[in-house]
């Protein structure tokens, strides 16, 4: 597999694995119910999305830092809209058509206009789209933050410290570990509760080049961090992962994992494995938004068999989701990516969070 020296392929790998991990979590949720906080799937439920936010801040920083100026703000927003919104619209329409729930015209208008959902991400119809709403909100602030950081990186540090205040406020005061995460969902998905992850990602992108020894051992250290994430002792409803001291521990470990994957050299992996991981990364945006719709359609097609044989339902859903997502990436996402190429490109290039 040919590689561009300017592209950070390892971030594609992590993004792809995180998106597919969320699909596996949803397969368990939709067939067997919520998992205990001690389950790796519960950790994925919470912190795979945190990984998305961190990688988004990191990669956008790497893409735009050396070339961005005030003249590029309009182009930045156009390119981001063309990359994010068309598939979000498609997922929203398909969810509206095939969901067992009914939606008001007001809620559908909020979804199609997109911008209102940035302020109230729980209003999004498509499963998982709340994180896209958060992401779009972060994009609104990104140009200002980047222009300030270009002047002095200390502005980024000050902003990170400032937004750690709402992060800790939600962690220790707003989110109640005695309640369920579902009961507090609108609070949890608030952009104010998530923005620190995006800023942390930008901070990782601003770090100096690491020591060669750290780069060499980064893949193995990343494995240790993953083990720590999945074995850290915590039990109960998933809110236990998203509030209190546990959230601090998991957030630090997640940030460390993103950094290690970012600096790691995975050239030792066979070319076929690298191709597979890159492909998972390329189709990850479609997988993330489309797999709940594929699940519903598969369940309808199987009828009573879906109830008696849930693993068959899961297997068909996952397989179909991968196939559908591949074709969506090739013939839907790439079309709008091609439109975006008509606008001036930045000089630098790296793997973006949402592919």
C-alpha positions in Angstrom: 0.0 0.0 0.0 1.5 3.3 -1.1 1.7 6.0 1.6 1.9 9.7 1.5 4.6 10.9 3.8 2.2 13.7 4.9 -0.7 11.4 5.8 -1.0 10.0 9.3 -2.3 6.6 8.5 -2.3 5.4 12.1 -5.1 7.8 12.9 -7.2 6.2 10.1 -6.6 2.9 11.9 -7.7 4.1 15.3 -10.7 6.0 13.9 -11.8 2.9 12.0 -11.5 0.6 15.0 -13.4 3.1 17.2 -16.3 3.4 14.8 -16.6 -0.4 14.3 -16.3 -0.8 18.1 -19.4 1.4 18.5 -21.2 -0.8 15.9 -20.4 -3.9 18.0 -21.6 -2.1 21.1 -24.9 -1.2 19.4 -25.4 -4.8 18.3 -25.2 -5.9 21.9 -27.5 -3.1 23.1 -30.2 -3.7 20.5 -30.2 -7.4 21.0 -29.4 -8.0 24.7 -29.7 -4.7 26.4 -27.3 -2.3 28.1 -23.8 -3.6 29.2 -22.3 -3.3 32.6 -19.7 -0.6 33.0 -17.1 -3.3 33.5 -17.5 -4.5 29.9 -15.1 -3.4 27.2 -18.2 -2.6 25.1 -19.3 0.0 27.7 -15.9 1.6 27.6 -16.2 1.8 23.8 -19.7 3.3 24.1 -18.3 6.2 26.0 -14.7 6.7 24.9 -14.7 5.8 21.2 -16.6 9.0 20.6 -14.1 10.8 22.8 -11.4 9.4 20.5 -13.3 10.9 17.5 -13.2 14.3 19.1 -9.5 14.1 20.1 -8.5 12.9 16.6 -10.6 15.6 15.0 -8.8 18.4 16.9 -5.4 16.8 16.3 -5.8 16.2 12.5 -7.4 19.5 11.8 -4.6 21.2 13.6 -2.0 19.3 11.5 -3.9 20.0 8.3 -4.4 23.7 8.7 -1.8 25.1 11.1 0.9 26.0 8.6 -1.4 27.3 5.8 -4.6 28.7 7.4 -5.5 32.4 7.3 -8.6 34.6 7.4 -9.1 34.2 3.7 -9.5 30.5 4.1 -12.3 30.5 6.6 -15.1 30.4 4.0 -13.3 27.5 2.2 -12.9 25.6 5.5 -16.6 25.7 6.3 -17.6 24.8 2.7 -15.3 21.8 2.7 -16.4 20.6 6.2 -20.1 21.0 5.2 -19.6 19.0 2.0 -17.8 16.3 4.0 -20.2 16.0 6.9 -23.7 17.1 6.0 -24.7 15.0 2.9 -24.3 11.7 4.7 -25.9 13.1 7.8 -28.9 14.1 5.7 -29.1 10.7 4.1 -28.9 8.9 7.5 -31.6 11.3 8.8 -34.0 10.6 5.9 -33.5 6.8 6.1 -34.0 6.9 9.9 -37.2 8.9 9.4 -38.5 6.4 6.8 -37.6 3.1 8.6 -37.6 3.9 12.3 -40.5 2.6 14.5 -40.6 6.1 16.1 -42.5 9.0 14.8 -41.0 12.4 14.5 -42.6 15.9 14.4 -42.0 18.2 11.5 -40.2 20.6 13.9 -37.7 17.9 14.9 -37.1 16.9 11.2 -36.6 20.6 10.4 -34.0 20.9 13.1 -32.2 17.9 11.7 -32.2 19.0 8.1 -31.1 22.6 9.0 -28.4 21.0 11.1 -27.3 24.2 12.9 -30.0 24.1 15.6 -28.8 20.6 16.5 -25.4 22.0 17.4 -27.0 23.6 20.4 -29.3 20.7 21.2 -27.5 17.6 19.9 -30.1 15.3 21.5 -32.5 16.5 18.9 -30.8 14.7 16.1 -32.8 11.8 14.7 -30.0 9.6 13.3 -28.5 7.2 15.8 -25.1 8.7 17.0 -25.6 12.0 15.1 -25.3 13.9 18.4 -21.6 13.6 18.1 -21.7 15.0 14.6 -23.7 18.0 16.0 -20.9 18.5 18.6 -18.3 18.2 15.8 -20.0 20.9 13.7 -20.1 23.1 16.7 -16.3 22.6 17.3 -15.7 23.5 13.6 -17.4 26.9 14.1 -14.9 27.7 16.8 -11.9 26.1 15.2 -10.8 28.9 12.8 -10.7 31.4 15.7 -8.8 29.1 17.9 -6.3 28.2 15.2 -5.6 31.8 14.3 -5.0 32.6 17.9 -2.7 29.6 18.2 -0.7 30.7 15.2 0.1 33.9 17.0 1.0 32.2 20.3 0.5 28.6 21.3 -0.2 29.8 24.8 -3.7 30.9 23.7 -4.4 27.2 23.0 -3.2 26.3 26.5 -5.4 29.0 28.1 -8.4 27.9 26.1 -7.9 24.3 27.2 -7.6 25.3 30.8 -10.8 27.4 30.4 -12.8 24.6 28.9 -11.6 22.1 31.5 -13.8 24.1 33.9 -17.1 23.0 32.3 -15.6 19.5 31.8 -15.0 19.2 35.5 -18.3 20.8 36.3 -20.2 18.2 34.3 -18.0 15.4 35.6 -18.5 16.1 39.3 -21.7 18.2 39.6 -24.0 17.9 36.6 -23.8 14.2 35.9 -25.2 12.2 38.8 -23.5 8.7 39.2 -26.6 7.6 41.2 -28.8 8.0 38.1 -28.6 6.4 34.6 -26.8 7.8 31.7 -29.9 7.6 29.6 -31.8 9.8 32.1 -29.1 12.4 31.8 -28.4 12.0 28.1 -29.2 15.6 27.1 -26.6 16.8 29.7 -24.0 14.3 28.7 -24.1 15.1 25.0 -23.8 18.9 25.6 -20.9 20.4 23.6 -19.7 22.0 26.7 -19.2 18.5 28.2 -17.2 17.3 25.2 -15.3 20.3 23.8 -12.2 19.7 26.0 -11.5 16.5 24.1 -11.3 18.5 20.8 -8.9 21.0 22.4 -6.8 18.2 23.8 -6.5 16.9 20.3 -5.3 20.2 19.0 -2.8 20.3 21.9 -1.4 16.9 20.9 -1.0 18.2 17.4 1.0 21.2 18.7 3.5 19.0 20.7 7.1 18.7 19.5 8.4 15.6 17.7 8.8 12.8 20.2 12.0 11.0 21.0 12.7 8.1 18.5 12.7 5.6 21.4 9.1 6.5 22.3 8.1 6.2 18.6 9.6 2.8 18.5 7.8 1.5 21.5 4.5 3.4 21.0 2.6 0.5 19.4 3.4 -1.7 22.4 2.6 1.0 24.9 -0.7 1.6 23.1 -1.6 -2.1 23.8 -0.8 -1.6 27.5 -3.1 1.4 27.5 -5.9 -0.5 25.8 -5.6 -3.3 28.4 -5.7 -0.6 31.2 -8.9 0.9 29.6 -10.6 -2.5 29.5 -9.5 -3.8 32.9 -9.7 -0.7 35.1 -12.1 -1.8 38.0 -15.5 -0.2 37.6 -18.9 -1.6 37.8 -22.6 -0.6 37.4 -24.5 1.5 34.9 -22.4 3.1 32.2 -22.7 6.5 33.9 -20.0 5.2 36.2 -17.6 5.6 33.3 -18.7 9.2 32.5 -18.8 10.8 35.9 -16.6 11.4 38.9 -13.0 10.2 39.3 -13.5 7.3 36.8 -14.1 9.8 34.0 -10.8 11.5 34.7 -8.9 8.2 34.6 -10.5 7.0 31.4 -10.1 10.4 29.8 -6.4 10.5 30.6 -5.9 6.9 29.3 -7.9 7.7 26.1 -5.8 10.8 25.4 -2.6 8.8 26.0 -3.9 6.1 23.6 -4.5 8.7 20.9 -1.1 10.2 21.3 0.7 6.9 21.1 -1.2 5.8 18.0 -0.5 9.3 16.5 3.3 9.0 16.9 3.5 5.2 16.3 5.2 3.6 13.3 3.1 0.7 12.1 5.2 -0.1 9.0 6.0 -3.5 10.6 2.5 -4.6 9.9 1.9 -6.7 6.8 0.7 -4.6 3.8 -2.6 -6.5 3.8 -3.3 -5.6 7.4 -2.5 -2.0 6.8 -4.8 -2.0 3.8 -7.6 -3.5 5.9 -7.2 -1.0 8.7 -7.1 1.9 6.3 -10.3 0.6 4.6 -12.0 0.4 8.0 -11.0 4.0 8.6 -12.2 5.1 5.1 -15.7 3.7 5.6 -16.0 4.5 9.3 -18.2 7.6 8.9 -20.8 5.5 6.9 -20.5 2.6 9.3 -21.1 4.9 12.3 -24.3 6.5 10.9 -25.7 3.6 8.7 -25.4 0.5 10.8 -28.5 1.2 13.0 -30.6 1.5 9.8 -29.2 -1.7 8.4 -30.0 -3.4 11.7 -33.7 -2.3 11.5 -34.0 -3.4 7.8 -32.3 -6.8 8.6 -34.6 -7.4 11.5 -37.6 -6.7 9.4 -36.4 -9.0 6.7 -35.7 -11.9 9.1 -39.0 -11.6 10.9 -39.3 -14.0 13.8 -35.9 -15.5 13.1 -34.4 -12.3 14.3 -35.8 -12.9 17.8 -34.8 -16.6 18.0 -31.4 -16.2 16.4 -29.9 -12.9 17.5 -26.4 -13.8 16.5 -27.6 -14.4 12.9 -29.1 -11.0 13.0 -25.9 -9.5 14.3 -23.8 -11.3 11.7 -25.9 -10.2 8.8 -26.2 -6.7 10.1 -22.4 -6.3 10.5 -21.7 -7.8 7.1 -24.3 -5.8 5.3 -23.2 -2.6 7.1 -19.6 -3.1 5.9 -20.8 -3.7 2.3 -23.2 -0.8 2.2 -20.7 1.5 3.9 -18.0 0.6 1.4 -20.3 1.5 -1.5 -21.5 4.7 0.2 -17.9 5.8 0.7 -17.0 5.0 -2.9 -20.0 6.5 -4.7 -21.7 8.9 -2.2 -19.1 10.3 0.1 -16.4 10.5 -2.6 -18.7 12.5 -4.8 -19.0 15.3 -2.3 -15.3 15.0 -1.5 -14.7 15.6 -5.2 -16.8 18.7 -5.0 -14.8 20.0 -2.1 -11.6 19.6 -4.2 -12.7 22.5 -6.3 -11.8 24.7 -3.4 -8.2 25.6 -2.6 -6.5 22.9 -0.6 -4.2 23.6 2.4 -0.6 22.9 2.0 -0.3 20.3 4.7 -2.4 17.1 4.7 -3.2 14.5 7.3 -5.9 11.9 8.0 -9.1 13.6 9.0 -11.4 12.2 11.7 -14.5 11.8 9.6 -13.7 10.0 6.3 
